[in-house]
């Protein structure tokens, strides 16, 4: 049975969003230069108000330029 089926409530909040140098593995996967600028969004996932997961999502800078909402911490 999933947590939602058990009546648990999942939420998320963005704790950081901004430009950072691409870590080596991220650079390779996104096809950007090592250390090149990428956008990262760090989110804390919570289950019933308790942190249960930390996620980082990286985007090529060009994607951000086309979608500046990626830095919106309310999304």
PDB file of N, H, CA, C and O in Angstrom:
ATOM      1  N   UNK A   1       0.845  -1.171   0.000  1.00  0.00           N
ATOM      2  CA  UNK A   1       0.000   0.000   0.000  1.00  0.00           C
ATOM      3  C   UNK A   1       0.899   1.246   0.000  1.00  0.00           C
ATOM      4  O   UNK A   1       1.871   1.314   0.753  1.00  0.00           O
ATOM      5  N   UNK A   2       0.573   2.212  -0.834  1.00  0.00           N
ATOM      6  H   UNK A   2      -0.216   2.157  -1.445  1.00  0.00           H
ATOM      7  CA  UNK A   2       1.374   3.433  -0.927  1.00  0.00           C
ATOM      8  C   UNK A   2       1.120   4.339   0.277  1.00  0.00           C
ATOM      9  O   UNK A   2       0.086   4.223   0.935  1.00  0.00           O
ATOM     10  N   UNK A   3       2.067   5.245   0.566  1.00  0.00           N
ATOM     11  H   UNK A   3       2.907   5.338   0.032  1.00  0.00           H
ATOM     12  CA  UNK A   3       1.835   6.188   1.665  1.00  0.00           C
ATOM     13  C   UNK A   3       0.550   6.995   1.478  1.00  0.00           C
ATOM     14  O   UNK A   3      -0.163   7.257   2.447  1.00  0.00           O
ATOM     15  N   UNK A   4       0.251   7.391   0.235  1.00  0.00           N
ATOM     16  H   UNK A   4       0.830   7.179  -0.552  1.00  0.00           H
ATOM     17  CA  UNK A   4      -0.975   8.157  -0.010  1.00  0.00           C
ATOM     18  C   UNK A   4      -2.208   7.323   0.308  1.00  0.00           C
ATOM     19  O   UNK A   4      -3.187   7.829   0.855  1.00  0.00           O
ATOM     20  N   UNK A   5      -2.151   6.044  -0.038  1.00  0.00           N
ATOM     21  H   UNK A   5      -1.356   5.633  -0.482  1.00  0.00           H
ATOM     22  CA  UNK A   5      -3.282   5.162   0.249  1.00  0.00           C
ATOM     23  C   UNK A   5      -3.468   4.972   1.750  1.00  0.00           C
ATOM     24  O   UNK A   5      -4.565   4.659   2.211  1.00  0.00           O
ATOM     25  N   UNK A   6      -2.395   5.163   2.507  1.00  0.00           N
ATOM     26  H   UNK A   6      -1.503   5.418   2.132  1.00  0.00           H
ATOM     27  CA  UNK A   6      -2.468   5.048   3.963  1.00  0.00           C
ATOM     28  C   UNK A   6      -2.893   6.359   4.613  1.00  0.00           C
ATOM     29  O   UNK A   6      -2.984   6.450   5.838  1.00  0.00           O
ATOM     30  N   UNK A   7      -3.157   7.380   3.785  1.00  0.00           N
ATOM     31  H   UNK A   7      -3.083   7.306   2.791  1.00  0.00           H
ATOM     32  CA  UNK A   7      -3.590   8.667   4.319  1.00  0.00           C
ATOM     33  C   UNK A   7      -2.463   9.640   4.603  1.00  0.00           C
ATOM     34  O   UNK A   7      -2.694  10.693   5.197  1.00  0.00           O
ATOM     35  N   UNK A   8      -1.242   9.308   4.188  1.00  0.00           N
ATOM     36  H   UNK A   8      -1.055   8.452   3.705  1.00  0.00           H
ATOM     37  CA  UNK A   8      -0.111  10.210   4.388  1.00  0.00           C
ATOM     38  C   UNK A   8      -0.162  11.333   3.352  1.00  0.00           C
ATOM     39  O   UNK A   8      -0.713  11.167   2.264  1.00  0.00           O
ATOM     40  N   UNK A   9       0.415  12.464   3.705  1.00  0.00           N
ATOM     41  H   UNK A   9       0.862  12.599   4.589  1.00  0.00           H
ATOM     42  CA  UNK A   9       0.419  13.611   2.800  1.00  0.00           C
ATOM     43  C   UNK A   9       1.855  13.942   2.409  1.00  0.00           C
ATOM     44  O   UNK A   9       2.710  14.174   3.264  1.00  0.00           O
ATOM     45  N   UNK A  10       2.103  13.958   1.107  1.00  0.00           N
ATOM     46  H   UNK A  10       1.408  13.770   0.412  1.00  0.00           H
ATOM     47  CA  UNK A  10       3.421  14.311   0.601  1.00  0.00           C
ATOM     48  C   UNK A  10       3.461  15.757   0.144  1.00  0.00           C
ATOM     49  O   UNK A  10       2.528  16.242  -0.496  1.00  0.00           O
ATOM     50  N   UNK A  11       4.541  16.441   0.475  1.00  0.00           N
ATOM     51  H   UNK A  11       5.299  16.048   0.995  1.00  0.00           H
ATOM     52  CA  UNK A  11       4.752  17.816   0.034  1.00  0.00           C
ATOM     53  C   UNK A  11       6.210  17.969  -0.370  1.00  0.00           C
ATOM     54  O   UNK A  11       7.038  17.098  -0.105  1.00  0.00           O
ATOM     55  N   UNK A  12       6.505  19.078  -1.008  1.00  0.00           N
ATOM     56  H   UNK A  12       5.832  19.785  -1.223  1.00  0.00           H
ATOM     57  CA  UNK A  12       7.883  19.382  -1.356  1.00  0.00           C
ATOM     58  C   UNK A  12       8.100  20.877  -1.245  1.00  0.00           C
ATOM     59  O   UNK A  12       7.170  21.675  -1.366  1.00  0.00           O
ATOM     60  N   UNK A  13       9.354  21.236  -1.011  1.00  0.00           N
ATOM     61  H   UNK A  13      10.109  20.588  -0.912  1.00  0.00           H
ATOM     62  CA  UNK A  13       9.694  22.653  -0.990  1.00  0.00           C
ATOM     63  C   UNK A  13      11.075  22.825  -1.599  1.00  0.00           C
ATOM     64  O   UNK A  13      11.978  22.018  -1.380  1.00  0.00           O
ATOM     65  N   UNK A  14      11.213  23.880  -2.358  1.00  0.00           N
ATOM     66  H   UNK A  14      10.479  24.536  -2.536  1.00  0.00           H
ATOM     67  CA  UNK A  14      12.495  24.193  -2.973  1.00  0.00           C
ATOM     68  C   UNK A  14      13.307  24.985  -1.955  1.00  0.00           C
ATOM     69  O   UNK A  14      12.873  26.034  -1.480  1.00  0.00           O
ATOM     70  N   UNK A  15      14.484  24.473  -1.627  1.00  0.00           N
ATOM     71  H   UNK A  15      14.837  23.621  -2.013  1.00  0.00           H
ATOM     72  CA  UNK A  15      15.328  25.141  -0.640  1.00  0.00           C
ATOM     73  C   UNK A  15      16.472  25.905  -1.292  1.00  0.00           C
ATOM     74  O   UNK A  15      17.123  26.729  -0.649  1.00  0.00           O
ATOM     75  N   UNK A  16      16.715  25.634  -2.563  1.00  0.00           N
ATOM     76  H   UNK A  16      16.187  24.965  -3.086  1.00  0.00           H
ATOM     77  CA  UNK A  16      17.730  26.381  -3.307  1.00  0.00           C
ATOM     78  C   UNK A  16      17.418  26.272  -4.792  1.00  0.00           C
ATOM     79  O   UNK A  16      17.040  25.210  -5.288  1.00  0.00           O
ATOM     80  N   UNK A  17      17.582  27.376  -5.483  1.00  0.00           N
ATOM     81  H   UNK A  17      17.888  28.238  -5.081  1.00  0.00           H
ATOM     82  CA  UNK A  17      17.469  27.379  -6.941  1.00  0.00           C
ATOM     83  C   UNK A  17      18.420  28.448  -7.452  1.00  0.00           C
ATOM     84  O   UNK A  17      18.349  29.605  -7.037  1.00  0.00           O
ATOM     85  N   UNK A  18      19.309  28.057  -8.351  1.00  0.00           N
ATOM     86  H   UNK A  18      19.367  27.117  -8.689  1.00  0.00           H
ATOM     87  CA  UNK A  18      20.238  29.041  -8.884  1.00  0.00           C
ATOM     88  C   UNK A  18      21.291  28.418  -9.773  1.00  0.00           C
ATOM     89  O   UNK A  18      21.306  27.210 -10.011  1.00  0.00           O
ATOM     90  N   UNK A  19      22.163  29.271 -10.253  1.00  0.00           N
ATOM     91  H   UNK A  19      22.151  30.252 -10.060  1.00  0.00           H
ATOM     92  CA  UNK A  19      23.241  28.837 -11.136  1.00  0.00           C
ATOM     93  C   UNK A  19      24.412  28.307 -10.316  1.00  0.00           C
ATOM     94  O   UNK A  19      24.777  28.877  -9.288  1.00  0.00           O
ATOM     95  N   UNK A  20      24.995  27.204 -10.791  1.00  0.00           N
ATOM     96  H   UNK A  20      24.698  26.741 -11.626  1.00  0.00           H
ATOM     97  CA  UNK A  20      26.157  26.593 -10.143  1.00  0.00           C
ATOM     98  C   UNK A  20      27.080  26.037 -11.223  1.00  0.00           C
ATOM     99  O   UNK A  20      26.643  25.801 -12.349  1.00  0.00           O
ATOM    100  N   UNK A  21      28.362  25.824 -10.888  1.00  0.00           N
ATOM    101  H   UNK A  21      28.717  26.016  -9.973  1.00  0.00           H
ATOM    102  CA  UNK A  21      29.243  25.122 -11.826  1.00  0.00           C
ATOM    103  C   UNK A  21      28.806  23.655 -11.917  1.00  0.00           C
ATOM    104  O   UNK A  21      28.496  23.033 -10.901  1.00  0.00           O
ATOM    105  N   UNK A  22      28.782  23.119 -13.113  1.00  0.00           N
ATOM    106  H   UNK A  22      29.033  23.624 -13.939  1.00  0.00           H
ATOM    107  CA  UNK A  22      28.341  21.734 -13.305  1.00  0.00           C
ATOM    108  C   UNK A  22      29.347  20.754 -12.721  1.00  0.00           C
ATOM    109  O   UNK A  22      30.519  20.772 -13.098  1.00  0.00           O
ATOM    110  N   UNK A  23      28.897  19.887 -11.792  1.00  0.00           N
ATOM    111  H   UNK A  23      27.945  19.872 -11.486  1.00  0.00           H
ATOM    112  CA  UNK A  23      29.774  18.797 -11.360  1.00  0.00           C
ATOM    113  C   UNK A  23      30.116  17.928 -12.577  1.00  0.00           C
ATOM    114  O   UNK A  23      29.353  17.892 -13.543  1.00  0.00           O
ATOM    115  N   UNK A  24      31.238  17.240 -12.536  1.00  0.00           N
ATOM    116  H   UNK A  24      31.857  17.269 -11.751  1.00  0.00           H
ATOM    117  CA  UNK A  24      31.702  16.461 -13.690  1.00  0.00           C
ATOM    118  C   UNK A  24      30.633  15.526 -14.249  1.00  0.00           C
ATOM    119  O   UNK A  24      30.376  15.530 -15.453  1.00  0.00           O
ATOM    120  N   UNK A  25      30.010  14.728 -13.389  1.00  0.00           N
ATOM    121  H   UNK A  25      30.219  14.724 -12.411  1.00  0.00           H
ATOM    122  CA  UNK A  25      29.014  13.762 -13.868  1.00  0.00           C
ATOM    123  C   UNK A  25      27.813  14.466 -14.496  1.00  0.00           C
ATOM    124  O   UNK A  25      27.283  14.008 -15.509  1.00  0.00           O
ATOM    125  N   UNK A  26      27.390  15.559 -13.908  1.00  0.00           N
ATOM    126  H   UNK A  26      27.821  15.931 -13.085  1.00  0.00           H
ATOM    127  CA  UNK A  26      26.264  16.329 -14.450  1.00  0.00           C
ATOM    128  C   UNK A  26      26.642  16.898 -15.816  1.00  0.00           C
ATOM    129  O   UNK A  26      25.845  16.852 -16.754  1.00  0.00           O
ATOM    130  N   UNK A  27      27.851  17.432 -15.925  1.00  0.00           N
ATOM    131  H   UNK A  27      28.498  17.470 -15.163  1.00  0.00           H
ATOM    132  CA  UNK A  27      28.308  18.002 -17.196  1.00  0.00           C
ATOM    133  C   UNK A  27      28.265  16.959 -18.306  1.00  0.00           C
ATOM    134  O   UNK A  27      27.794  17.239 -19.409  1.00  0.00           O
ATOM    135  N   UNK A  28      28.754  15.765 -18.016  1.00  0.00           N
ATOM    136  H   UNK A  28      29.137  15.538 -17.120  1.00  0.00           H
ATOM    137  CA  UNK A  28      28.749  14.695 -19.022  1.00  0.00           C
ATOM    138  C   UNK A  28      27.315  14.351 -19.426  1.00  0.00           C
ATOM    139  O   UNK A  28      27.005  14.255 -20.614  1.00  0.00           O
ATOM    140  N   UNK A  29      26.454  14.169 -18.442  1.00  0.00           N
ATOM    141  H   UNK A  29      26.706  14.248 -17.478  1.00  0.00           H
ATOM    142  CA  UNK A  29      25.077  13.759 -18.735  1.00  0.00           C
ATOM    143  C   UNK A  29      24.276  14.830 -19.466  1.00  0.00           C
ATOM    144  O   UNK A  29      23.410  14.513 -20.281  1.00  0.00           O
ATOM    145  N   UNK A  30      24.566  16.102 -19.176  1.00  0.00           N
ATOM    146  H   UNK A  30      25.271  16.359 -18.514  1.00  0.00           H
ATOM    147  CA  UNK A  30      23.835  17.187 -19.837  1.00  0.00           C
ATOM    148  C   UNK A  30      24.530  17.690 -21.095  1.00  0.00           C
ATOM    149  O   UNK A  30      23.984  18.518 -21.825  1.00  0.00           O
ATOM    150  N   UNK A  31      25.735  17.187 -21.347  1.00  0.00           N
ATOM    151  H   UNK A  31      26.178  16.514 -20.754  1.00  0.00           H
ATOM    152  CA  UNK A  31      26.457  17.598 -22.546  1.00  0.00           C
ATOM    153  C   UNK A  31      26.960  19.024 -22.487  1.00  0.00           C
ATOM    154  O   UNK A  31      26.979  19.729 -23.496  1.00  0.00           O
ATOM    155  N   UNK A  32      27.372  19.449 -21.288  1.00  0.00           N
ATOM    156  H   UNK A  32      27.356  18.876 -20.469  1.00  0.00           H
ATOM    157  CA  UNK A  32      27.950  20.789 -21.134  1.00  0.00           C
ATOM    158  C   UNK A  32      29.396  20.639 -20.682  1.00  0.00           C
ATOM    159  O   UNK A  32      29.815  19.564 -20.254  1.00  0.00           O
ATOM    160  N   UNK A  33      30.143  21.712 -20.779  1.00  0.00           N
ATOM    161  H   UNK A  33      29.803  22.586 -21.126  1.00  0.00           H
ATOM    162  CA  UNK A  33      31.547  21.677 -20.366  1.00  0.00           C
ATOM    163  C   UNK A  33      31.646  21.459 -18.857  1.00  0.00           C
ATOM    164  O   UNK A  33      30.845  21.994 -18.091  1.00  0.00           O
ATOM    165  N   UNK A  34      32.626  20.677 -18.442  1.00  0.00           N
ATOM    166  H   UNK A  34      33.277  20.242 -19.065  1.00  0.00           H
ATOM    167  CA  UNK A  34      32.859  20.480 -17.007  1.00  0.00           C
ATOM    168  C   UNK A  34      33.083  21.841 -16.364  1.00  0.00           C
ATOM    169  O   UNK A  34      33.897  22.634 -16.836  1.00  0.00           O
ATOM    170  N   UNK A  35      32.369  22.100 -15.301  1.00  0.00           N
ATOM    171  H   UNK A  35      31.708  21.456 -14.917  1.00  0.00           H
ATOM    172  CA  UNK A  35      32.478  23.386 -14.626  1.00  0.00           C
ATOM    173  C   UNK A  35      31.658  24.481 -15.275  1.00  0.00           C
ATOM    174  O   UNK A  35      31.595  25.599 -14.764  1.00  0.00           O
ATOM    175  N   UNK A  36      31.020  24.165 -16.413  1.00  0.00           N
ATOM    176  H   UNK A  36      31.071  23.256 -16.828  1.00  0.00           H
ATOM    177  CA  UNK A  36      30.161  25.146 -17.068  1.00  0.00           C
ATOM    178  C   UNK A  36      28.946  25.449 -16.197  1.00  0.00           C
ATOM    179  O   UNK A  36      28.631  24.694 -15.277  1.00  0.00           O
ATOM    180  N   UNK A  37      28.287  26.522 -16.482  1.00  0.00           N
ATOM    181  H   UNK A  37      28.543  27.135 -17.230  1.00  0.00           H
ATOM    182  CA  UNK A  37      27.156  26.938 -15.658  1.00  0.00           C
ATOM    183  C   UNK A  37      25.902  26.137 -15.987  1.00  0.00           C
ATOM    184  O   UNK A  37      25.516  25.997 -17.147  1.00  0.00           O
ATOM    185  N   UNK A  38      25.281  25.618 -14.937  1.00  0.00           N
ATOM    186  H   UNK A  38      25.595  25.731 -13.995  1.00  0.00           H
ATOM    187  CA  UNK A  38      23.985  24.949 -15.039  1.00  0.00           C
ATOM    188  C   UNK A  38      23.083  25.531 -13.950  1.00  0.00           C
ATOM    189  O   UNK A  38      23.545  26.228 -13.047  1.00  0.00           O
ATOM    190  N   UNK A  39      21.815  25.234 -14.054  1.00  0.00           N
ATOM    191  H   UNK A  39      21.440  24.668 -14.787  1.00  0.00           H
ATOM    192  CA  UNK A  39      20.859  25.653 -13.028  1.00  0.00           C
ATOM    193  C   UNK A  39      20.504  24.422 -12.203  1.00  0.00           C
ATOM    194  O   UNK A  39      20.245  23.352 -12.753  1.00  0.00           O
ATOM    195  N   UNK A  40      20.493  24.576 -10.887  1.00  0.00           N
ATOM    196  H   UNK A  40      20.704  25.445 -10.439  1.00  0.00           H
ATOM    197  CA  UNK A  40      20.114  23.473 -10.006  1.00  0.00           C
ATOM    198  C   UNK A  40      18.922  23.901  -9.154  1.00  0.00           C
ATOM    199  O   UNK A  40      18.830  25.046  -8.711  1.00  0.00           O
ATOM    200  N   UNK A  41      18.018  22.955  -8.938  1.00  0.00           N
ATOM    201  H   UNK A  41      18.093  22.024  -9.298  1.00  0.00           H
ATOM    202  CA  UNK A  41      16.909  23.146  -7.994  1.00  0.00           C
ATOM    203  C   UNK A  41      17.018  22.045  -6.949  1.00  0.00           C
ATOM    204  O   UNK A  41      16.955  20.861  -7.282  1.00  0.00           O
ATOM    205  N   UNK A  42      17.180  22.426  -5.698  1.00  0.00           N
ATOM    206  H   UNK A  42      17.232  23.387  -5.427  1.00  0.00           H
ATOM    207  CA  UNK A  42      17.268  21.457  -4.599  1.00  0.00           C
ATOM    208  C   UNK A  42      15.934  21.469  -3.858  1.00  0.00           C
ATOM    209  O   UNK A  42      15.467  22.512  -3.400  1.00  0.00           O
ATOM    210  N   UNK A  43      15.334  20.289  -3.753  1.00  0.00           N
ATOM    211  H   UNK A  43      15.713  19.442  -4.125  1.00  0.00           H
ATOM    212  CA  UNK A  43      14.028  20.170  -3.103  1.00  0.00           C
ATOM    213  C   UNK A  43      14.097  19.192  -1.937  1.00  0.00           C
ATOM    214  O   UNK A  43      14.792  18.178  -1.995  1.00  0.00           O
ATOM    215  N   UNK A  44      13.366  19.518  -0.885  1.00  0.00           N
ATOM    216  H   UNK A  44      12.801  20.342  -0.839  1.00  0.00           H
ATOM    217  CA  UNK A  44      13.169  18.598   0.226  1.00  0.00           C
ATOM    218  C   UNK A  44      11.764  18.033   0.071  1.00  0.00           C
ATOM    219  O   UNK A  44      10.783  18.775   0.004  1.00  0.00           O
ATOM    220  N   UNK A  45      11.685  16.721   0.015  1.00  0.00           N
ATOM    221  H   UNK A  45      12.481  16.119   0.069  1.00  0.00           H
ATOM    222  CA  UNK A  45      10.406  16.035  -0.073  1.00  0.00           C
ATOM    223  C   UNK A  45      10.024  15.618   1.345  1.00  0.00           C
ATOM    224  O   UNK A  45      10.842  15.068   2.083  1.00  0.00           O
ATOM    225  N   UNK A  46       8.783  15.883   1.712  1.00  0.00           N
ATOM    226  H   UNK A  46       8.118  16.330   1.113  1.00  0.00           H
ATOM    227  CA  UNK A  46       8.327  15.561   3.067  1.00  0.00           C
ATOM    228  C   UNK A  46       7.113  14.645   3.013  1.00  0.00           C
ATOM    229  O   UNK A  46       6.291  14.722   2.100  1.00  0.00           O
ATOM    230  N   UNK A  47       7.025  13.796   3.992  1.00  0.00           N
ATOM    231  H   UNK A  47       7.692  13.733   4.733  1.00  0.00           H
ATOM    232  CA  UNK A  47       5.876  12.912   4.158  1.00  0.00           C
ATOM    233  C   UNK A  47       5.295  13.213   5.531  1.00  0.00           C
ATOM    234  O   UNK A  47       5.946  13.005   6.554  1.00  0.00           O
ATOM    235  N   UNK A  48       4.077  13.697   5.539  1.00  0.00           N
ATOM    236  H   UNK A  48       3.548  13.866   4.707  1.00  0.00           H
ATOM    237  CA  UNK A  48       3.426  14.132   6.781  1.00  0.00           C
ATOM    238  C   UNK A  48       4.288  15.136   7.548  1.00  0.00           C
ATOM    239  O   UNK A  48       4.386  15.087   8.774  1.00  0.00           O
ATOM    240  N   UNK A  49       4.909  16.045   6.794  1.00  0.00           N
ATOM    241  H   UNK A  49       4.829  16.085   5.798  1.00  0.00           H
ATOM    242  CA  UNK A  49       5.690  17.111   7.413  1.00  0.00           C
ATOM    243  C   UNK A  49       7.094  16.733   7.834  1.00  0.00           C
ATOM    244  O   UNK A  49       7.825  17.575   8.356  1.00  0.00           O
ATOM    245  N   UNK A  50       7.487  15.489   7.621  1.00  0.00           N
ATOM    246  H   UNK A  50       6.893  14.805   7.198  1.00  0.00           H
ATOM    247  CA  UNK A  50       8.826  15.028   7.995  1.00  0.00           C
ATOM    248  C   UNK A  50       9.671  14.829   6.738  1.00  0.00           C
ATOM    249  O   UNK A  50       9.231  14.158   5.804  1.00  0.00           O
ATOM    250  N   UNK A  51      10.879  15.403   6.698  1.00  0.00           N
ATOM    251  H   UNK A  51      11.236  15.948   7.457  1.00  0.00           H
ATOM    252  CA  UNK A  51      11.740  15.212   5.527  1.00  0.00           C
ATOM    253  C   UNK A  51      12.029  13.729   5.295  1.00  0.00           C
ATOM    254  O   UNK A  51      12.349  12.991   6.227  1.00  0.00           O
ATOM    255  N   UNK A  52      11.911  13.308   4.034  1.00  0.00           N
ATOM    256  H   UNK A  52      11.651  13.907   3.277  1.00  0.00           H
ATOM    257  CA  UNK A  52      12.202  11.905   3.717  1.00  0.00           C
ATOM    258  C   UNK A  52      13.097  11.773   2.484  1.00  0.00           C
ATOM    259  O   UNK A  52      13.570  10.679   2.176  1.00  0.00           O
ATOM    260  N   UNK A  53      13.330  12.885   1.778  1.00  0.00           N
ATOM    261  H   UNK A  53      12.945  13.774   2.029  1.00  0.00           H
ATOM    262  CA  UNK A  53      14.146  12.803   0.563  1.00  0.00           C
ATOM    263  C   UNK A  53      14.684  14.191   0.225  1.00  0.00           C
ATOM    264  O   UNK A  53      14.008  15.199   0.433  1.00  0.00           O
ATOM    265  N   UNK A  54      15.901  14.229  -0.297  1.00  0.00           N
ATOM    266  H   UNK A  54      16.450  13.410  -0.466  1.00  0.00           H
ATOM    267  CA  UNK A  54      16.511  15.454  -0.794  1.00  0.00           C
ATOM    268  C   UNK A  54      16.866  15.207  -2.249  1.00  0.00           C
ATOM    269  O   UNK A  54      17.571  14.247  -2.559  1.00  0.00           O
ATOM    270  N   UNK A  55      16.388  16.058  -3.144  1.00  0.00           N
ATOM    271  H   UNK A  55      15.815  16.838  -2.892  1.00  0.00           H
ATOM    272  CA  UNK A  55      16.671  15.866  -4.563  1.00  0.00           C
ATOM    273  C   UNK A  55      17.278  17.121  -5.165  1.00  0.00           C
ATOM    274  O   UNK A  55      16.916  18.242  -4.808  1.00  0.00           O
ATOM    275  N   UNK A  56      18.198  16.912  -6.077  1.00  0.00           N
ATOM    276  H   UNK A  56      18.492  16.002  -6.367  1.00  0.00           H
ATOM    277  CA  UNK A  56      18.774  17.993  -6.869  1.00  0.00           C
ATOM    278  C   UNK A  56      18.440  17.711  -8.326  1.00  0.00           C
ATOM    279  O   UNK A  56      18.686  16.611  -8.822  1.00  0.00           O
ATOM    280  N   UNK A  57      17.886  18.695  -9.004  1.00  0.00           N
ATOM    281  H   UNK A  57      17.687  19.588  -8.601  1.00  0.00           H
ATOM    282  CA  UNK A  57      17.612  18.579 -10.437  1.00  0.00           C
ATOM    283  C   UNK A  57      18.451  19.634 -11.147  1.00  0.00           C
ATOM    284  O   UNK A  57      18.398  20.816 -10.807  1.00  0.00           O
ATOM    285  N   UNK A  58      19.217  19.199 -12.127  1.00  0.00           N
ATOM    286  H   UNK A  58      19.260  18.239 -12.403  1.00  0.00           H
ATOM    287  CA  UNK A  58      20.097  20.094 -12.876  1.00  0.00           C
ATOM    288  C   UNK A  58      19.527  20.320 -14.268  1.00  0.00           C
ATOM    289  O   UNK A  58      18.968  19.411 -14.881  1.00  0.00           O
ATOM    290  N   UNK A  59      19.676  21.549 -14.759  1.00  0.00           N
ATOM    291  H   UNK A  59      20.129  22.288 -14.261  1.00  0.00           H
ATOM    292  CA  UNK A  59      19.184  21.931 -16.077  1.00  0.00           C
ATOM    293  C   UNK A  59      20.292  22.671 -16.816  1.00  0.00           C
ATOM    294  O   UNK A  59      21.016  23.459 -16.207  1.00  0.00           O
ATOM    295  N   UNK A  60      20.438  22.431 -18.124  1.00  0.00           N
ATOM    296  H   UNK A  60      19.850  21.791 -18.619  1.00  0.00           H
ATOM    297  CA  UNK A  60      21.389  23.240 -18.883  1.00  0.00           C
ATOM    298  C   UNK A  60      20.965  24.708 -18.805  1.00  0.00           C
ATOM    299  O   UNK A  60      19.772  25.010 -18.766  1.00  0.00           O
ATOM    300  N   UNK A  61      21.918  25.599 -18.783  1.00  0.00           N
ATOM    301  H   UNK A  61      22.887  25.354 -18.815  1.00  0.00           H
ATOM    302  CA  UNK A  61      21.609  27.022 -18.686  1.00  0.00           C
ATOM    303  C   UNK A  61      20.679  27.459 -19.812  1.00  0.00           C
ATOM    304  O   UNK A  61      19.817  28.312 -19.600  1.00  0.00           O
ATOM    305  N   UNK A  62      20.838  26.893 -20.999  1.00  0.00           N
ATOM    306  H   UNK A  62      21.539  26.200 -21.172  1.00  0.00           H
ATOM    307  CA  UNK A  62      19.971  27.254 -22.129  1.00  0.00           C
ATOM    308  C   UNK A  62      18.509  26.937 -21.823  1.00  0.00           C
ATOM    309  O   UNK A  62      17.616  27.676 -22.237  1.00  0.00           O
ATOM    310  N   UNK A  63      18.257  25.842 -21.099  1.00  0.00           N
ATOM    311  H   UNK A  63      18.982  25.242 -20.762  1.00  0.00           H
ATOM    312  CA  UNK A  63      16.879  25.506 -20.719  1.00  0.00           C
ATOM    313  C   UNK A  63      16.310  26.551 -19.779  1.00  0.00           C
ATOM    314  O   UNK A  63      15.140  26.922 -19.880  1.00  0.00           O
ATOM    315  N   UNK A  64      17.146  27.024 -18.863  1.00  0.00           N
ATOM    316  H   UNK A  64      18.097  26.723 -18.781  1.00  0.00           H
ATOM    317  CA  UNK A  64      16.689  28.061 -17.943  1.00  0.00           C
ATOM    318  C   UNK A  64      16.361  29.337 -18.698  1.00  0.00           C
ATOM    319  O   UNK A  64      15.351  29.984 -18.422  1.00  0.00           O
ATOM    320  N   UNK A  65      17.208  29.699 -19.646  1.00  0.00           N
ATOM    321  H   UNK A  65      18.029  29.173 -19.870  1.00  0.00           H
ATOM    322  CA  UNK A  65      16.983  30.941 -20.385  1.00  0.00           C
ATOM    323  C   UNK A  65      15.624  30.899 -21.092  1.00  0.00           C
ATOM    324  O   UNK A  65      14.964  31.927 -21.242  1.00  0.00           O
ATOM    325  N   UNK A  66      15.214  29.705 -21.525  1.00  0.00           N
ATOM    326  H   UNK A  66      15.750  28.869 -21.404  1.00  0.00           H
ATOM    327  CA  UNK A  66      13.921  29.557 -22.194  1.00  0.00           C
ATOM    328  C   UNK A  66      12.779  29.408 -21.184  1.00  0.00           C
ATOM    329  O   UNK A  66      11.620  29.642 -21.524  1.00  0.00           O
ATOM    330  N   UNK A  67      13.101  29.016 -19.934  1.00  0.00           N
ATOM    331  H   UNK A  67      14.043  28.826 -19.657  1.00  0.00           H
ATOM    332  CA  UNK A  67      12.082  28.751 -18.907  1.00  0.00           C
ATOM    333  C   UNK A  67      12.515  29.319 -17.558  1.00  0.00           C
ATOM    334  O   UNK A  67      12.842  28.549 -16.655  1.00  0.00           O
ATOM    335  N   UNK A  68      12.526  30.633 -17.393  1.00  0.00           N
ATOM    336  H   UNK A  68      12.260  31.259 -18.127  1.00  0.00           H
ATOM    337  CA  UNK A  68      13.024  31.219 -16.144  1.00  0.00           C
ATOM    338  C   UNK A  68      12.217  30.824 -14.909  1.00  0.00           C
ATOM    339  O   UNK A  68      12.670  31.054 -13.787  1.00  0.00           O
ATOM    340  N   UNK A  69      11.039  30.239 -15.088  1.00  0.00           N
ATOM    341  H   UNK A  69      10.672  30.053 -15.999  1.00  0.00           H
ATOM    342  CA  UNK A  69      10.253  29.785 -13.937  1.00  0.00           C
ATOM    343  C   UNK A  69      10.989  28.719 -13.135  1.00  0.00           C
ATOM    344  O   UNK A  69      10.611  28.437 -11.998  1.00  0.00           O
ATOM    345  N   UNK A  70      12.036  28.120 -13.708  1.00  0.00           N
ATOM    346  H   UNK A  70      12.343  28.349 -14.631  1.00  0.00           H
ATOM    347  CA  UNK A  70      12.779  27.086 -12.988  1.00  0.00           C
ATOM    348  C   UNK A  70      13.384  27.615 -11.686  1.00  0.00           C
ATOM    349  O   UNK A  70      13.633  26.840 -10.763  1.00  0.00           O
ATOM    350  N   UNK A  71      13.619  28.915 -11.606  1.00  0.00           N
ATOM    351  H   UNK A  71      13.416  29.545 -12.356  1.00  0.00           H
ATOM    352  CA  UNK A  71      14.175  29.487 -10.380  1.00  0.00           C
ATOM    353  C   UNK A  71      13.090  29.921  -9.402  1.00  0.00           C
ATOM    354  O   UNK A  71      13.396  30.400  -8.310  1.00  0.00           O
ATOM    355  N   UNK A  72      11.840  29.762  -9.779  1.00  0.00           N
ATOM    356  H   UNK A  72      11.591  29.373 -10.666  1.00  0.00           H
ATOM    357  CA  UNK A  72      10.728  30.132  -8.906  1.00  0.00           C
ATOM    358  C   UNK A  72      10.623  29.110  -7.782  1.00  0.00           C
ATOM    359  O   UNK A  72      10.294  27.950  -8.029  1.00  0.00           O
ATOM    360  N   UNK A  73      10.894  29.523  -6.568  1.00  0.00           N
ATOM    361  H   UNK A  73      11.161  30.465  -6.367  1.00  0.00           H
ATOM    362  CA  UNK A  73      10.891  28.596  -5.428  1.00  0.00           C
ATOM    363  C   UNK A  73       9.496  28.177  -5.002  1.00  0.00           C
ATOM    364  O   UNK A  73       9.357  27.300  -4.150  1.00  0.00           O
ATOM    365  N   UNK A  74       8.465  28.775  -5.566  1.00  0.00           N
ATOM    366  H   UNK A  74       8.578  29.488  -6.258  1.00  0.00           H
ATOM    367  CA  UNK A  74       7.102  28.403  -5.181  1.00  0.00           C
ATOM    368  C   UNK A  74       6.570  27.256  -6.013  1.00  0.00           C
ATOM    369  O   UNK A  74       5.476  26.764  -5.738  1.00  0.00           O
ATOM    370  N   UNK A  75       7.298  26.816  -7.015  1.00  0.00           N
ATOM    371  H   UNK A  75       8.187  27.216  -7.239  1.00  0.00           H
ATOM    372  CA  UNK A  75       6.835  25.722  -7.884  1.00  0.00           C
ATOM    373  C   UNK A  75       7.306  24.397  -7.361  1.00  0.00           C
ATOM    374  O   UNK A  75       7.016  23.360  -7.957  1.00  0.00           O
TER     375      UNK A  75
END
